[in-house]
Amino acid sequence: MAAGKEIRGKIKSVENTKKITKAMEMVAASKMRKAQERMRAARPYAEKVRQITGNLSRANPEYTHPFMQTNDSKVAGFVVVTTDKGLCGGLNTNVLRAVTLQLKDLQARGQTAEVVAIGNKGLAFMNRIGAKVVSSVTSLGDTPHLEKLIGPVKTLLDAYTEGRVNAVYVCYTKFINTMKQESVVEQLLPLNADTLHNGAGGRDWDYIYEPDAPSVIDELLLRYVEAQVYQAVAENMASEQSARMVAMKAATDNAGSVISELKLVYNKTRQAAITKELSEIVAGAAAV
């Protein structure tokens, strides 16, 4: 029963794979809860600083920060947030597809792009398509650390301040729920009240700054950029663990289906071999 032995080997192999995917599903489920708690804890601060910054973009301060000014550069900057590891379904594929569409649109308008890659998958993809990667950060682990993120992103912020970049976009996967994640490309700079969605209702805002406008606005906009980048990475990590859990559950279920089919084929093969042996025995007895 060479065929039967081969099928038994396949069944054993798929069962081992099923054990691995089941373990990965349970690990992802555990990490997902922590990642979601971290992401939800950071959301209120990120939304509030985003709202205040949106109000500031409608105000008329005596001091105008470079982040609030536009320039005529032909280069756009992208902060692309992906995962370090795979096996998370189409999570990275979807966000990289959105980035690719943006790059093609820029190319059609005669512009170029500079990229800051956060995550191994995004870094490898950008290098593969020949995009200009000015800085990158990988191996973030399961917990985002702002001190690791702000350094590479500051490369694009300095370029924008110097007028070498006309806009900065952050691209990541937004967590909706366990079963749904959405690829997002948001404009980080220049500050635009229409893109910040702060619900200001078109009102004009004005503030009294203490001790002075430059100190307050500089600190506020720095916190705004830090909060948005951190929130993007936190959302992406929560989405990663959710997508990995769903993908590994689907792989486990598929492995179970494959095992059932292989066992059916094995039993049919085994029954056919037994029937053949019985027929040979009966034929031999009749000949004698």
N, C-alpha and C positions, 0 to 999 in steps of 0.2 A: 504493500500500500504506500507506494512512493508519493502518490498524489495526496493521500490522506495525511501523511507525515508533513508534507509541505503546507497543507491547509492548517494543521495544528500549530505549525511554526508561525504562520500569519496571525492566527487567533491570539497566540501568546504575545506577539509583537504589538498588536492593537490593544490588548489588555494593559500592557505596560504603558503605552502611550496614554490610555484613558486614565490611569492612575496619576500620571504627571499632570495632565490637563485639569483633573479634579483638584489636585493639590494647588495648582496655580490659581484656579477659580476661587478656592477658599482663602488663599493669601491675598488675592486682589480684593475680595469682599471685605477682609479685615482692614486693609490699607485704605479702601474706598471710604469707609466711615470716618477715619481720621482726616483724610484729605477733604472730605465734604465739610466737616466741622471747621477745619482751618480756613477753607474758602468762604464759608458763610460768616465766620467771625470777622474776616477782612472786608466783606462787602459794604457794611454801613460806612466805614471810614472812607473807602474808595469812592463811594457814591456821594458822600458829603463834600469831600474835597473837590470832586468833579463839579458839583453844583456851585460851590463857591467860586471856583475858577471860571465857570461859565458866566456867573454874575459879573465877575471882574472883567471878562471880555466885553461886556456890554457897558461897563463903566467908562468914565473919562478921567483917569488918574493923571496927575501931573508928571508921572514917570511911566514910560512905556518900555516894558521888558522886551528883549530880543525875541523871546518865544511868542510874543504877540504881534510881531511884525512879519511881513511877507517879503520874499525876494524873488529875483528872476532867474535863479539857478536852473539848470537843465538836469539836475540830479535829485532823485528822491531817495529817502532812506526807509528801510524796512527792518523792523524787529520781528523776526520769525521765531515763534515759540513752538517747539515740537517736543517729542519724548526722546529719552536716551535709549529706550528699549522698544522692541517691536511686540508682536503678538497682542495687538490692541485693535484689531479690526481695521476699518478704513479711517481711523482718526487722523493719522498723519497725512494720508493720501488726500483727504478732503481739504485740509488747510493748505497743503502745498499746491493743490490744484487752484485754490483761490489766489494764492500768491503768484502763481504762474500766469494767470489771467491778468492780474495787475501789471506784471512785468511786460507782457505782450502789449497791453494798452499803452504803457509808457513808451515802449519801443516804437509803436505806431505814431506817437506824437513827437518822436525824435528826442526822447529823453532817456537817461540811463538810471541805474539804481545801485545803491550801496546797501549791503545787508549785514545785520548783526544776527547771528544764528545762536539761538538758545536751545540746546538739545542736539544729540548726535545725529538723529535722523534728518533734521533740517540742514545741519552743516554738510552732511554727505550729499544731500540732494542739491544744495546750492553749488557745491564744488563740481558736481556732475554736470549741471547745465551751464557751467561757466560764469555764474554770477560773481560779482565782486564782493567777497566777504571781508569786511574791514576788521571784524572782531567776532569772537565766539566764546561761549561758555558751555561746558558739558559736565556730565557726572554730578548733577545737582542732588541726587539721592531722592528720598521721599519727602523731604522738607525743603521748601525754597528759602534761601538766605539772601536778604537784600544786598549785603555787602558783596556777594558774588555777582549779582545781577547789574548793579548800577555802574560798575567799572566799564564793562563792554558797551553798555548803552550810552555812556557818557561820550563815547567816540562820535556817535551820531549827533548828540546834543551840541557838542563843541563845533561840529561841522555846520550845524544849522545856525548857531550863533555867529559863526564866521561868514555866513552867506554862501557856503559851498553846497548846501542842501536846501531845497525849497519846501520840503515837507517830510514829516516822519510818521510812519504808520506802524501800528503794532498788530501782528497777525497771530491769532491763537484760536483755541477751541473753547467755546463758552459752555459751561455746564448748565443744562436745562433740567434734566432729571436723569435717573439711572439709565434709562433706555434711550435717551435723546441728548445729543451734543451738537452744537452748531458752530461751524467755522465762521470766524469774525475777522474782518479787516477794518480797524478803526484808525481814524486820524488822530495822532497824538499832538503834533505840531504842524502848522501854527494854530494857536488857540482860536477856535471858531465857535461862537455861541450856538449856531445852528446845528453843529455836529455833536455838541456836548449834551443835548437833550436835557437841559436842566429845568425845564418847566418855568422859565422866567416870564413867559407870556409876552415877550417883546418889550418889557419895561426897561427904562434906563436906570442904571444903578450908580450909586456914588457912595464912597466910604471915607471915613476919617482915619488916617493912618498914624499909628503911634509906635515907635518914635518918628519914623519917616516912611514915605512910600517905597523907596528902593529897598530898604531892609525887609519890610513886610512882604512886598511882592516877590522879591527874589526868593525868600524862604518858602512862600506859599507855592510858587510854581515848581520849585525843586521837590517839595513834598507831593505835589500833584503828579509829576512824572514818576517818582518813586512808587507812589500808590498804584498808579495804573499799570506799571510794569510788574510789580509784585502781584497784583490782582490777576493779571493775565496769566502769569505762571501758576498761581494757585488754582485758577479755574482749569487750566490745561492739565494739571496733575490730578484734579478730581475727575475730569473727563477721561483721563488715561486709565485710571483704576476702574472706573465704571465700564468703559469700553472693553478693557481686558477681561473683567469678570464675565461680561456678556459673551465675548468671543470664546473664552475658555469653556463656558457652560455649553455653548453651541458645539464646540469641538468634542466635549465629553459625550453629549447626546449623539452626535454623529458616530463617534467611536462605538457606542453601544449598538447603534443600528448596524454598523459594519460587522461587529462581532456576531450579532444574531444571524445576519446573512451568511457569514462564513460557517457558522455552526450548522446551518441548514444544508449548505453545500457539502460540508464534511459528513453529515449524517446520511445524505443521499449517496455519496461516494462509498461510504462504509457499508451501507445496505446493499448497494450494487455488488460490492466485492464479496459480501457474505452469500448473496444469491448465486453468484457465479461459482463459488467454492462448493455450495450445496449441489448445484447442477452437475459439477464435475464428479462429485462423490457418487451421486445417483447414477450417472452415466457409467462410471467405472464398475459399480455394483451390478448393473444390468448386463454389462459385457461379460463379467465373470459368470 
